[in-house]
Amino acid sequence: MTAVRGGLPAAGTDVPPLERTMDRVSMVAYAGATWDWHRMHHDDTWAAERGLPAPVVDGQVFGALLAEQLLDWLGPNARLTALRFRFRGLVFAGERVRCTGRVTAVQGDTVTVEQEVVVLGADGAPERVAVGPAGATVVVGRPV
């Protein structure tokens, strides 16, 4: 992802998408980092007994992905000051997701963005919404 150079993006600018496959290694690493060892996030047998196709990705991962999308794009002087998101559907181990966004306002050094996370099908097309609406406020400072 290319960071914004030479100023702030304008309202209406699309944020470069962030795609990630929700692989087992990352899911277990996240569980370890957050001390969330619920079986739904790593146990195939537990998931199958409940009619699920695979373990469920921890929902807080999507907050991390939405933040990563913006901070990588806006560069090292960006600070996330607000983040909101609503879950719309489960995401399972092995699925690929895409975070998208669009700048809705720029006031001074503050950028407001609306975002969404979709699950991609095998053909790479959006299959269903996992998170949305979502959005963030980011303050982009000057280099020190």
C-alpha positions, 0 to 999 in steps of 0.5 A: 500500500502506498502512503499519501505523500505531499498533503492530505487526501481530498474528500471523495478519495478512495482508500487503497483496499487492504486484503487479508486471508484469515489463516489459522496461524494468524488467528492463533497468534491473535488469540495469544496476543489478546488472551482470547482462547475461546474454542470457537476461534481455533477448534474445528471439532467445536465449530463442526458440532455447532454447524459452522464450516470452520472456526470463527475469526475473532471480531476484534481482528477487523478493528485491527485491519481497519486501523492498519489500512488507514495508518499504512496509507496515511503514513507514520505521522498519522494517529487514529483518534476514533474507530467504530465498526458494526459486525454484520456476519461471521468470517471463518478460518481460510476466508479472504477479506477486503477492507475498503474505504472512502474519505468523507471529510477533511478538516485541518489535519483531521481525515474522516473515513467510512469503511467496510469489510467484505468477504471475497468469494473464490473468484475474488468478487465480494460475497458478503459484508462482514463489517459495516458500517465502519469508519475512523477519524485520523489526525495526520501530523507533520513530520518531526 
